[in-house]
Amino acid sequence: MNTILEELERRRAGARAGGGEKRIAAQHAKGKLTARERLSLLLDEDSFEEFDMFVEHRSHDFGMQANRVPGDGVVTGQGAINGRLVYVFSKDFTVFGGSLSKAHAEKIVKVQEMAMRNGAPVIGLFDAGGARIQEGVDSLAGYADIFLQNVLASGVVPQISVIMGPCAGGDVYSPAITDFIFMVKDTSYMYVTGPDVVKTVINEDVSHEELGGYRVHALKSGVADGAFENDLEALTQVRRLVDFLPLSSREKPPLRDSFDDPERQEASLDTLVPLNPNKPYDMKELILKVVDEADFFEISPDYAKNIIIGLARLDGATVGVVANQPQVLAGVLDIDASRKAARFVRFCDAFNIPLVTFVDVPGFMPGTRQEQGALIKHGAKLLFAYAEATVPKVTVITRKAYGGAFDVMSSKNIRGDLNYAWPTAEIAVMGPKQAVEIIFRADIGDAERIAAREAEYKAHFANPFVAASRGYIDDVIMPHGTRRRLVRALASLRNKSVQNPYKKHDNIPL
Ligand code: HXC
Protein backbone atom coordinates (compact mmCIF):
# COMPACT_ATOMS: atom_id res chain seq x y z
CA MET A 1 0.00 0.00 0.00
CA ASN A 2 2.77 2.37 0.98
CA THR A 3 4.46 1.80 -2.32
CA ILE A 4 1.38 2.82 -4.27
CA LEU A 5 0.95 5.95 -2.13
CA GLU A 6 4.58 6.80 -2.72
CA GLU A 7 4.04 6.21 -6.43
CA LEU A 8 1.14 8.69 -6.39
CA GLU A 9 3.25 11.26 -4.58
CA ARG A 10 6.13 10.70 -6.97
CA ARG A 11 3.88 11.20 -9.97
CA ARG A 12 2.27 14.29 -8.48
CA ALA A 13 5.69 15.78 -7.77
CA GLY A 14 6.65 15.11 -11.38
CA ALA A 15 3.61 17.02 -12.64
CA ARG A 16 4.18 19.89 -10.23
CA ALA A 17 7.78 20.25 -11.40
CA GLY A 18 6.49 21.32 -14.84
CA GLY A 19 9.33 22.11 -17.25
CA GLY A 20 11.96 21.87 -14.50
CA GLU A 21 13.84 24.18 -12.17
CA LYS A 22 15.79 25.97 -14.88
CA ARG A 23 12.73 26.98 -16.84
CA ILE A 24 10.85 27.95 -13.66
CA ALA A 25 13.80 30.18 -12.69
CA ALA A 26 13.70 31.73 -16.20
CA GLN A 27 9.96 32.36 -15.77
CA HIS A 28 10.56 34.11 -12.42
CA ALA A 29 13.49 36.09 -13.87
CA LYS A 30 11.07 37.56 -16.44
CA GLY A 31 8.84 38.78 -13.58
CA LYS A 32 6.23 36.07 -14.28
CA LEU A 33 4.75 33.56 -11.86
CA THR A 34 4.30 29.89 -12.74
CA ALA A 35 0.96 28.41 -13.79
CA ARG A 36 0.36 26.94 -10.33
CA GLU A 37 1.49 30.05 -8.43
CA ARG A 38 -1.02 32.04 -10.47
CA LEU A 39 -3.87 29.69 -9.60
CA SER A 40 -3.01 29.86 -5.93
CA LEU A 41 -3.39 33.66 -6.07
CA LEU A 42 -6.55 33.59 -8.16
CA LEU A 43 -8.47 31.06 -6.07
CA ASP A 44 -9.54 30.95 -2.43
CA GLU A 45 -7.01 29.23 -0.24
CA ASP A 46 -7.18 25.45 -0.40
CA SER A 47 -10.12 25.50 -2.86
CA PHE A 48 -8.31 24.22 -5.96
CA GLU A 49 -9.16 20.73 -7.18
CA GLU A 50 -6.95 19.71 -10.07
CA PHE A 51 -8.04 17.45 -12.95
CA ASP A 52 -5.95 15.52 -15.46
CA MET A 53 -2.63 16.03 -13.75
CA PHE A 54 -1.27 12.84 -15.31
CA VAL A 55 -2.34 13.48 -18.90
CA GLU A 56 0.55 13.34 -21.38
CA HIS A 57 0.74 14.08 -25.10
CA ARG A 58 0.55 11.14 -27.53
CA SER A 59 2.91 12.41 -30.20
CA HIS A 60 5.72 10.27 -31.65
CA ASP A 61 7.06 12.74 -34.18
CA PHE A 62 10.26 14.79 -33.95
CA GLY A 63 11.49 12.75 -30.98
CA MET A 64 8.51 13.77 -28.86
CA GLN A 65 7.97 10.19 -27.58
CA ALA A 66 11.01 10.69 -25.34
CA ASN A 67 9.87 14.09 -24.16
CA ARG A 68 6.74 13.92 -22.05
CA VAL A 69 5.76 16.01 -19.03
CA PRO A 70 2.73 14.98 -16.94
CA GLY A 71 0.00 17.60 -17.30
CA ASP A 72 1.36 18.51 -20.76
CA GLY A 73 1.66 22.26 -20.32
CA VAL A 74 -1.66 23.24 -18.78
CA VAL A 75 -3.02 23.02 -15.22
CA THR A 76 -6.81 22.60 -15.15
CA GLY A 77 -9.46 22.22 -12.50
CA GLN A 78 -12.07 23.91 -10.35
CA GLY A 79 -11.86 26.22 -7.37
CA ALA A 80 -13.64 29.07 -5.65
CA ILE A 81 -13.49 32.87 -5.67
CA ASN A 82 -14.93 34.24 -2.45
CA GLY A 83 -16.72 30.93 -2.00
CA ARG A 84 -18.25 30.80 -5.51
CA LEU A 85 -17.41 28.04 -8.00
CA VAL A 86 -15.18 28.76 -11.00
CA TYR A 87 -13.45 26.53 -13.55
CA VAL A 88 -9.88 27.37 -14.47
CA PHE A 89 -7.03 26.50 -16.76
CA SER A 90 -3.56 27.93 -16.51
CA LYS A 91 -1.02 27.52 -19.28
CA ASP A 92 2.45 26.42 -18.21
CA PHE A 93 5.03 28.20 -20.34
CA THR A 94 7.79 26.04 -18.85
CA VAL A 95 6.40 22.98 -20.69
CA PHE A 96 6.88 23.26 -24.46
CA GLY A 97 6.18 26.99 -24.16
CA GLY A 98 2.61 26.21 -23.05
CA SER A 99 1.90 25.14 -26.63
CA LEU A 100 -1.20 23.11 -27.33
CA SER A 101 -1.20 19.39 -28.11
CA LYS A 102 -4.37 17.37 -28.69
CA ALA A 103 -4.18 16.01 -25.13
CA HIS A 104 -3.69 19.53 -23.73
CA ALA A 105 -6.74 20.68 -25.71
CA GLU A 106 -8.84 17.83 -24.32
CA LYS A 107 -8.05 18.98 -20.78
CA ILE A 108 -9.32 22.49 -21.53
CA VAL A 109 -12.43 21.25 -23.32
CA LYS A 110 -13.24 19.09 -20.28
CA VAL A 111 -13.38 22.12 -17.95
CA GLN A 112 -15.28 24.16 -20.52
CA GLU A 113 -17.94 21.45 -20.74
CA MET A 114 -18.12 21.09 -16.95
CA ALA A 115 -18.48 24.84 -16.56
CA MET A 116 -21.42 24.94 -18.96
CA ARG A 117 -23.10 21.91 -17.42
CA ASN A 118 -22.70 23.13 -13.86
CA GLY A 119 -23.17 26.85 -14.52
CA ALA A 120 -19.91 28.51 -13.48
CA PRO A 121 -17.43 30.91 -15.14
CA VAL A 122 -14.32 29.75 -16.99
CA ILE A 123 -11.12 31.68 -16.32
CA GLY A 124 -8.14 31.01 -18.59
CA LEU A 125 -4.63 32.18 -17.71
CA PHE A 126 -2.62 32.33 -20.94
CA ASP A 127 1.14 32.18 -21.34
CA ALA A 128 1.61 30.11 -24.45
CA GLY A 129 2.98 29.90 -27.97
CA GLY A 130 -0.08 28.55 -29.78
CA ALA A 131 -0.32 25.28 -31.69
CA ARG A 132 2.28 22.63 -30.70
CA ILE A 133 4.28 22.68 -33.90
CA GLN A 134 5.34 19.01 -33.58
CA GLU A 135 1.71 17.85 -33.52
CA GLY A 136 0.55 19.58 -36.71
CA VAL A 137 -3.10 19.12 -37.59
CA ASP A 138 -3.89 17.34 -34.29
CA SER A 139 -3.08 20.58 -32.54
CA LEU A 140 -5.15 22.65 -34.97
CA ALA A 141 -8.10 20.29 -34.41
CA GLY A 142 -7.58 20.68 -30.65
CA TYR A 143 -7.90 24.44 -30.97
CA ALA A 144 -11.01 24.11 -33.08
CA ASP A 145 -12.53 21.98 -30.28
CA ILE A 146 -11.75 24.75 -27.77
CA PHE A 147 -13.06 27.52 -30.04
CA LEU A 148 -16.31 25.60 -30.48
CA GLN A 149 -16.76 25.35 -26.70
CA ASN A 150 -15.89 29.06 -26.37
CA VAL A 151 -18.65 29.90 -28.82
CA LEU A 152 -21.20 27.55 -27.27
CA ALA A 153 -20.40 28.91 -23.79
CA SER A 154 -20.73 32.53 -24.94
CA GLY A 155 -23.72 34.02 -23.13
CA VAL A 156 -24.09 30.87 -20.99
CA VAL A 157 -21.23 31.32 -18.50
CA PRO A 158 -18.87 34.28 -18.16
CA GLN A 159 -15.51 33.58 -19.83
CA ILE A 160 -12.48 35.58 -18.72
CA SER A 161 -9.01 35.46 -20.27
CA VAL A 162 -5.84 36.82 -18.69
CA ILE A 163 -2.85 37.17 -20.98
CA MET A 164 0.26 36.67 -18.83
CA GLY A 165 3.08 36.00 -21.28
CA PRO A 166 3.81 35.95 -25.01
CA CYS A 167 0.65 34.50 -26.57
CA ALA A 168 0.26 33.55 -30.21
CA GLY A 169 -2.14 31.83 -32.60
CA GLY A 170 -4.87 29.85 -30.91
CA ASP A 171 -3.87 31.35 -27.58
CA VAL A 172 -5.17 34.70 -28.74
CA TYR A 173 -8.09 33.50 -30.87
CA SER A 174 -9.66 31.61 -28.00
CA PRO A 175 -9.43 34.68 -25.69
CA ALA A 176 -10.86 36.80 -28.51
CA ILE A 177 -14.12 34.87 -28.28
CA THR A 178 -14.36 35.27 -24.48
CA ASP A 179 -16.09 38.09 -22.62
CA PHE A 180 -13.04 39.84 -21.16
CA ILE A 181 -9.34 39.92 -21.94
CA PHE A 182 -6.86 41.40 -19.47
CA MET A 183 -3.12 41.79 -19.98
CA VAL A 184 -0.11 42.21 -17.72
CA LYS A 185 2.00 45.25 -18.57
CA ASP A 186 5.46 44.59 -20.04
CA THR A 187 5.37 40.78 -19.71
CA SER A 188 2.41 39.85 -21.88
CA TYR A 189 1.93 40.06 -25.62
CA MET A 190 -0.82 39.03 -28.03
CA TYR A 191 -0.30 38.39 -31.70
CA VAL A 192 -1.44 35.99 -34.36
CA THR A 193 2.25 35.11 -34.90
CA GLY A 194 5.30 36.26 -32.94
CA PRO A 195 8.11 38.58 -34.13
CA ASP A 196 10.29 35.70 -35.44
CA VAL A 197 7.56 34.47 -37.77
CA VAL A 198 6.77 38.05 -38.83
CA LYS A 199 10.43 38.48 -39.80
CA THR A 200 10.45 35.23 -41.81
CA VAL A 201 7.16 35.81 -43.60
CA ILE A 202 7.12 39.53 -44.36
CA ASN A 203 10.68 40.51 -43.44
CA GLU A 204 9.49 43.05 -40.89
CA ASP A 205 11.57 43.75 -37.79
CA VAL A 206 9.25 44.34 -34.89
CA SER A 207 9.54 43.91 -31.12
CA HIS A 208 7.10 41.90 -29.00
CA GLU A 209 5.94 45.19 -27.47
CA GLU A 210 5.31 46.96 -30.78
CA LEU A 211 3.56 43.94 -32.25
CA GLY A 212 1.29 43.01 -29.38
CA GLY A 213 2.13 44.69 -26.07
CA TYR A 214 -0.48 46.17 -23.78
CA ARG A 215 -0.03 49.60 -25.35
CA VAL A 216 -1.23 48.12 -28.65
CA HIS A 217 -4.20 46.22 -27.28
CA ALA A 218 -5.39 48.12 -24.21
CA LEU A 219 -4.93 51.58 -25.76
CA LYS A 220 -5.23 51.28 -29.56
CA SER A 221 -6.82 48.09 -30.88
CA GLY A 222 -9.25 47.61 -27.99
CA VAL A 223 -8.60 43.85 -28.09
CA ALA A 224 -7.75 43.91 -24.37
CA ASP A 225 -10.20 45.21 -21.76
CA GLY A 226 -7.50 46.38 -19.39
CA ALA A 227 -3.87 45.99 -18.39
CA PHE A 228 -2.41 45.55 -14.92
CA GLU A 229 1.05 46.17 -13.45
CA ASN A 230 1.93 42.55 -12.64
CA ASP A 231 0.55 39.03 -12.22
CA LEU A 232 -0.59 39.68 -8.66
CA GLU A 233 -2.58 42.80 -9.51
CA ALA A 234 -4.16 41.14 -12.56
CA LEU A 235 -5.34 38.13 -10.57
CA THR A 236 -6.61 40.25 -7.68
CA GLN A 237 -8.63 42.35 -10.11
CA VAL A 238 -10.11 39.27 -11.78
CA ARG A 239 -11.31 38.14 -8.33
CA ARG A 240 -12.90 41.56 -7.92
CA LEU A 241 -14.59 41.31 -11.33
CA VAL A 242 -16.00 37.84 -10.62
CA ASP A 243 -17.68 39.20 -7.46
CA PHE A 244 -19.90 41.39 -9.69
CA LEU A 245 -21.00 38.58 -12.01
CA PRO A 246 -23.64 35.87 -11.89
CA LEU A 247 -22.11 32.41 -12.25
CA SER A 248 -24.17 31.79 -15.38
CA SER A 249 -27.00 33.26 -17.43
CA ARG A 250 -29.37 31.03 -15.46
CA GLU A 251 -28.77 33.24 -12.39
CA LYS A 252 -29.33 36.85 -11.41
CA PRO A 253 -26.13 38.71 -10.42
CA PRO A 254 -25.17 38.29 -6.75
CA LEU A 255 -26.60 40.64 -4.12
CA ARG A 256 -24.08 41.98 -1.66
CA ASP A 257 -24.67 43.72 1.67
CA SER A 258 -24.27 47.42 1.05
CA PHE A 259 -23.36 49.89 3.77
CA ASP A 260 -24.19 52.80 1.49
CA ASP A 261 -27.57 54.44 2.19
CA PRO A 262 -29.79 53.90 -0.89
CA GLU A 263 -31.42 57.29 -0.18
CA ARG A 264 -28.06 59.09 0.00
CA GLN A 265 -28.16 62.53 -1.63
CA GLU A 266 -25.15 64.23 -3.23
CA ALA A 267 -25.53 68.00 -3.15
CA SER A 268 -22.33 68.51 -5.15
CA LEU A 269 -24.00 66.94 -8.22
CA ASP A 270 -26.24 70.02 -8.52
CA THR A 271 -23.21 71.97 -9.75
CA LEU A 272 -21.45 69.21 -11.71
CA VAL A 273 -22.64 70.42 -15.12
CA PRO A 274 -20.97 73.77 -15.95
CA LEU A 275 -23.14 76.72 -17.00
CA ASN A 276 -21.27 76.92 -20.30
CA PRO A 277 -22.53 73.98 -22.42
CA ASN A 278 -19.20 73.73 -24.21
CA LYS A 279 -17.20 73.23 -21.01
CA PRO A 280 -16.28 69.66 -20.14
CA TYR A 281 -16.74 67.97 -16.79
CA ASP A 282 -15.80 64.54 -15.52
CA MET A 283 -18.62 62.01 -15.91
CA LYS A 284 -16.67 59.59 -13.71
CA GLU A 285 -17.34 61.90 -10.78
CA LEU A 286 -21.07 61.32 -11.25
CA ILE A 287 -20.62 57.54 -11.46
CA LEU A 288 -18.45 57.39 -8.34
CA LYS A 289 -20.81 59.60 -6.37
CA VAL A 290 -23.89 57.61 -7.29
CA VAL A 291 -22.86 53.94 -7.01
CA ASP A 292 -22.44 51.96 -3.77
CA GLU A 293 -19.27 52.85 -1.87
CA ALA A 294 -17.76 54.45 -5.01
CA ASP A 295 -16.81 50.92 -6.11
CA PHE A 296 -16.63 50.94 -9.92
CA PHE A 297 -14.89 48.23 -11.94
CA GLU A 298 -14.08 50.10 -15.11
CA ILE A 299 -13.59 48.09 -18.29
CA SER A 300 -11.30 49.29 -21.09
CA PRO A 301 -10.40 52.48 -19.19
CA ASP A 302 -7.64 53.42 -21.63
CA TYR A 303 -9.42 52.72 -24.92
CA ALA A 304 -12.10 54.98 -26.48
CA LYS A 305 -12.10 57.13 -23.37
CA ASN A 306 -15.01 59.16 -24.77
CA ILE A 307 -17.26 56.45 -23.41
CA ILE A 308 -17.04 54.88 -19.95
CA ILE A 309 -18.20 51.33 -19.28
CA GLY A 310 -17.99 49.19 -16.17
CA LEU A 311 -19.67 47.34 -13.34
CA ALA A 312 -20.88 48.77 -10.07
CA ARG A 313 -23.62 48.14 -7.51
CA LEU A 314 -26.72 50.05 -6.54
CA ASP A 315 -28.24 49.03 -3.20
CA GLY A 316 -26.10 45.89 -3.31
CA ALA A 317 -27.15 44.73 -6.79
CA THR A 318 -24.81 44.69 -9.79
CA VAL A 319 -25.45 47.15 -12.62
CA GLY A 320 -23.64 47.79 -15.88
CA VAL A 321 -22.83 51.47 -16.34
CA VAL A 322 -22.47 53.10 -19.75
CA ALA A 323 -21.69 56.81 -19.81
CA ASN A 324 -20.53 59.37 -22.34
CA GLN A 325 -17.42 61.19 -21.13
CA PRO A 326 -17.65 64.92 -22.03
CA GLN A 327 -14.01 65.31 -21.00
CA VAL A 328 -12.77 63.35 -24.04
CA LEU A 329 -13.78 64.45 -27.57
CA ALA A 330 -16.82 66.09 -25.92
CA GLY A 331 -18.23 62.58 -25.35
CA VAL A 332 -18.90 62.04 -29.05
CA LEU A 333 -19.83 58.57 -30.31
CA ASP A 334 -17.21 57.34 -32.77
CA ILE A 335 -16.34 53.91 -34.12
CA ASP A 336 -14.26 52.81 -31.13
CA ALA A 337 -16.71 54.10 -28.52
CA SER A 338 -19.65 52.45 -30.28
CA ARG A 339 -17.90 49.06 -30.49
CA LYS A 340 -16.69 49.27 -26.91
CA ALA A 341 -20.11 50.06 -25.47
CA ALA A 342 -22.07 47.73 -27.76
CA ARG A 343 -20.16 44.65 -26.68
CA PHE A 344 -20.57 45.60 -23.03
CA VAL A 345 -24.32 46.18 -23.38
CA ARG A 346 -24.65 42.72 -24.94
CA PHE A 347 -22.58 41.18 -22.15
CA CYS A 348 -24.82 42.74 -19.50
CA ASP A 349 -27.96 41.67 -21.31
CA ALA A 350 -26.70 38.09 -21.68
CA PHE A 351 -26.01 37.88 -17.93
CA ASN A 352 -29.12 39.61 -16.55
CA ILE A 353 -27.23 42.72 -15.45
CA PRO A 354 -29.42 45.88 -15.53
CA LEU A 355 -28.07 48.82 -17.52
CA VAL A 356 -27.68 52.34 -16.17
CA THR A 357 -26.86 54.87 -18.89
CA PHE A 358 -25.64 58.42 -18.30
CA VAL A 359 -25.97 60.57 -21.39
CA ASP A 360 -24.07 63.68 -22.44
CA VAL A 361 -23.43 63.22 -26.13
CA PRO A 362 -23.13 65.81 -28.91
CA GLY A 363 -23.85 63.16 -31.58
CA PHE A 364 -21.88 60.84 -33.83
CA MET A 365 -18.41 61.90 -34.93
CA PRO A 366 -18.53 63.46 -38.42
CA GLY A 367 -15.78 63.20 -41.04
CA THR A 368 -14.17 61.09 -43.76
CA ARG A 369 -12.03 58.99 -41.41
CA GLN A 370 -15.05 57.83 -39.50
CA GLU A 371 -17.21 57.26 -42.59
CA GLN A 372 -14.46 55.29 -44.35
CA GLY A 373 -14.01 53.25 -41.21
CA ALA A 374 -17.70 52.24 -41.35
CA LEU A 375 -19.07 54.41 -38.54
CA ILE A 376 -22.56 53.68 -39.86
CA LYS A 377 -22.17 49.95 -39.17
CA HIS A 378 -20.29 50.37 -35.89
CA GLY A 379 -22.70 52.98 -34.56
CA ALA A 380 -25.54 50.67 -35.50
CA LYS A 381 -24.02 47.99 -33.25
CA LEU A 382 -24.67 50.11 -30.19
CA LEU A 383 -28.19 50.95 -31.33
CA PHE A 384 -28.85 47.27 -31.99
CA ALA A 385 -27.39 46.17 -28.66
CA TYR A 386 -29.52 48.59 -26.63
CA ALA A 387 -32.67 47.92 -28.62
CA GLU A 388 -32.50 44.13 -28.31
CA ALA A 389 -31.53 44.20 -24.60
CA THR A 390 -34.34 42.98 -22.35
CA VAL A 391 -32.69 43.67 -18.97
CA PRO A 392 -33.91 46.68 -16.95
CA LYS A 393 -32.67 49.87 -18.60
CA VAL A 394 -32.55 53.17 -16.75
CA THR A 395 -31.25 56.32 -18.41
CA VAL A 396 -30.24 59.73 -17.07
CA ILE A 397 -29.55 62.57 -19.51
CA THR A 398 -27.27 65.05 -17.75
CA ARG A 399 -26.72 67.49 -20.58
CA LYS A 400 -26.61 67.00 -24.36
CA ALA A 401 -28.60 64.30 -26.09
CA TYR A 402 -28.35 65.28 -29.70
CA GLY A 403 -29.50 63.60 -32.87
CA GLY A 404 -29.15 59.89 -33.50
CA ALA A 405 -27.06 59.61 -30.36
CA PHE A 406 -30.18 60.52 -28.31
CA ASP A 407 -31.97 57.56 -29.85
CA VAL A 408 -29.02 55.21 -29.42
CA MET A 409 -28.23 55.92 -25.78
CA SER A 410 -31.02 53.79 -24.33
CA SER A 411 -33.84 56.14 -25.28
CA LYS A 412 -37.46 55.45 -24.32
CA ASN A 413 -38.36 54.47 -27.88
CA ILE A 414 -35.87 51.60 -27.94
CA ARG A 415 -37.40 50.24 -24.74
CA GLY A 416 -35.63 52.30 -22.11
CA ASP A 417 -37.71 51.48 -19.01
CA LEU A 418 -37.24 54.67 -17.03
CA ASN A 419 -35.70 57.70 -18.65
CA TYR A 420 -34.80 60.70 -16.56
CA ALA A 421 -33.25 64.06 -17.40
CA TRP A 422 -31.50 66.58 -15.22
CA PRO A 423 -32.79 70.17 -15.57
CA THR A 424 -29.55 70.90 -17.48
CA ALA A 425 -30.49 68.46 -20.27
CA GLU A 426 -30.61 69.64 -23.89
CA ILE A 427 -32.51 67.30 -26.18
CA ALA A 428 -32.50 68.23 -29.86
CA VAL A 429 -31.60 67.11 -33.35
CA MET A 430 -28.33 69.03 -33.15
CA GLY A 431 -26.58 71.90 -31.33
CA PRO A 432 -27.99 75.46 -31.72
CA LYS A 433 -25.24 76.80 -34.01
CA GLN A 434 -25.38 73.93 -36.53
CA ALA A 435 -29.20 73.89 -36.46
CA VAL A 436 -29.60 77.62 -37.10
CA GLU A 437 -27.05 77.59 -39.93
CA ILE A 438 -29.12 74.95 -41.70
CA ILE A 439 -32.69 76.08 -41.15
CA PHE A 440 -31.92 79.83 -41.42
CA ARG A 441 -29.22 79.65 -44.09
CA ALA A 442 -30.42 82.93 -45.66
CA ASP A 443 -29.54 84.79 -42.44
CA ILE A 444 -25.93 83.59 -42.24
CA GLY A 445 -24.40 86.96 -43.18
CA ASP A 446 -26.44 88.76 -40.52
CA ALA A 447 -24.75 88.15 -37.16
CA GLU A 448 -27.51 89.83 -35.15
CA ARG A 449 -30.30 87.78 -36.73
CA ILE A 450 -28.30 84.56 -36.36
CA ALA A 451 -27.72 85.33 -32.65
CA ALA A 452 -31.44 85.92 -32.18
CA ARG A 453 -32.31 82.68 -34.01
CA GLU A 454 -29.82 80.76 -31.85
CA ALA A 455 -31.31 82.24 -28.69
CA GLU A 456 -34.79 81.22 -29.87
CA TYR A 457 -33.60 77.68 -30.67
CA LYS A 458 -31.89 77.37 -27.28
CA ALA A 459 -34.95 78.60 -25.42
CA HIS A 460 -37.01 75.97 -27.20
CA PHE A 461 -34.72 72.91 -27.13
CA ALA A 462 -31.87 73.55 -24.65
CA ASN A 463 -33.93 72.07 -21.84
CA PRO A 464 -35.60 68.76 -21.05
CA PHE A 465 -39.17 70.09 -21.01
CA VAL A 466 -40.16 69.60 -24.66
CA ALA A 467 -39.07 65.95 -24.44
CA ALA A 468 -40.78 65.59 -21.06
CA SER A 469 -44.02 67.11 -22.33
CA ARG A 470 -44.12 64.46 -25.09
CA GLY A 471 -43.40 61.60 -22.64
CA TYR A 472 -39.94 60.81 -24.09
CA ILE A 473 -38.61 61.51 -20.60
CA ASP A 474 -40.40 60.04 -17.59
CA ASP A 475 -39.31 62.75 -15.21
CA VAL A 476 -36.97 65.68 -14.78
CA ILE A 477 -35.01 64.95 -11.63
CA MET A 478 -32.75 66.90 -9.30
CA PRO A 479 -29.11 65.88 -9.74
CA HIS A 480 -28.61 65.46 -5.99
CA GLY A 481 -31.35 62.80 -5.89
CA THR A 482 -29.97 60.69 -8.75
CA ARG A 483 -28.82 57.76 -6.60
CA ARG A 484 -32.15 57.52 -4.82
CA ARG A 485 -34.10 57.65 -8.08
CA LEU A 486 -31.90 55.00 -9.71
CA VAL A 487 -32.22 52.67 -6.72
CA ARG A 488 -36.00 53.04 -6.75
CA ALA A 489 -36.20 52.60 -10.51
CA LEU A 490 -34.15 49.40 -10.42
CA ALA A 491 -36.16 48.03 -7.49
CA SER A 492 -39.36 48.53 -9.50
CA LEU A 493 -37.81 46.71 -12.47
CA ARG A 494 -36.54 43.68 -10.54
CA ASN A 495 -39.27 41.45 -11.96
CA LYS A 496 -39.34 42.99 -15.42
CA SER A 497 -40.25 40.47 -18.07
CA VAL A 498 -40.09 41.16 -21.78
CA GLN A 499 -39.51 38.73 -24.63
CA ASN A 500 -38.08 39.42 -28.06
CA PRO A 501 -39.86 37.76 -30.99
CA TYR A 502 -38.89 34.11 -31.62
CA LYS A 503 -35.86 33.78 -33.87
CA LYS A 504 -32.93 31.43 -34.36
CA HIS A 505 -30.67 34.37 -33.58
CA ASP A 506 -30.46 37.96 -34.64
CA ASN A 507 -28.11 39.45 -37.21
CA ILE A 508 -26.30 42.30 -35.46
CA PRO A 509 -24.35 44.49 -37.93
CA LEU A 510 -20.77 43.18 -37.69
C1 HXC B 1 6.15 23.90 -29.72
C2 HXC B 1 7.01 25.77 -28.71
C3 HXC B 1 6.08 26.58 -29.39
C4 HXC B 1 5.15 25.96 -30.26
C5 HXC B 1 7.29 27.83 -28.16
N1 HXC B 1 7.75 26.58 -27.98
N2 HXC B 1 6.30 27.86 -29.03
N3 HXC B 1 7.03 24.43 -28.88
N4 HXC B 1 5.22 24.62 -30.40
N5 HXC B 1 4.22 26.67 -30.91
C6 HXC B 1 8.82 26.15 -27.08
C7 HXC B 1 10.21 26.53 -27.58
O1 HXC B 1 10.70 25.53 -28.42
C8 HXC B 1 10.98 26.60 -26.27
O2 HXC B 1 11.29 25.29 -25.86
C9 HXC B 1 9.96 27.13 -25.29
O3 HXC B 1 8.68 26.85 -25.87
C10 HXC B 1 10.06 28.63 -25.09
O4 HXC B 1 10.03 29.28 -26.36
P1 HXC B 1 11.04 30.46 -26.74
O5 HXC B 1 10.88 30.72 -28.21
O6 HXC B 1 12.43 30.11 -26.24
O7 HXC B 1 10.48 31.65 -25.86
P2 HXC B 1 10.36 33.20 -26.23
O8 HXC B 1 11.63 33.69 -26.84
O9 HXC B 1 9.87 33.85 -24.98
O10 HXC B 1 9.23 33.31 -27.37
C11 HXC B 1 7.90 32.91 -27.11
C12 HXC B 1 7.08 32.90 -28.43
C13 HXC B 1 7.87 32.08 -29.48
C14 HXC B 1 6.87 34.32 -28.92
C15 HXC B 1 5.71 32.29 -28.10
O11 HXC B 1 8.24 30.79 -28.93
C16 HXC B 1 7.06 31.86 -30.73
O12 HXC B 1 7.01 32.71 -31.61
N6 HXC B 1 6.51 30.65 -30.87
C17 HXC B 1 5.71 30.30 -32.04
C18 HXC B 1 4.41 31.09 -32.06
C19 HXC B 1 3.50 30.68 -33.18
O13 HXC B 1 3.60 31.17 -34.30
N7 HXC B 1 2.69 29.64 -32.89
C20 HXC B 1 1.83 28.97 -33.86
C21 HXC B 1 0.58 29.83 -34.05
S1 HXC B 1 -0.54 29.11 -35.15
P3 HXC B 1 12.51 24.95 -24.90
O14 HXC B 1 12.61 23.47 -24.93
O15 HXC B 1 13.72 25.63 -25.49
O16 HXC B 1 12.14 25.48 -23.55
C22 HXC B 1 -1.76 28.55 -34.18
C23 HXC B 1 -2.87 27.96 -34.95
C24 HXC B 1 -4.16 27.87 -34.13
O17 HXC B 1 -1.74 28.64 -32.99
C25 HXC B 1 -5.37 28.23 -34.89
C26 HXC B 1 -5.61 29.71 -34.91
C27 HXC B 1 -6.89 30.13 -35.56
Residues whose N, C-alpha, C, O or C-beta is under 5 A from the ligand:
A	BS01	HXC	F93 F96 G97 S99 A128 G129 G130 A131 R132 I133 Y143 P166 A168 G169 G170 Y173 V192 T193 G194 V197
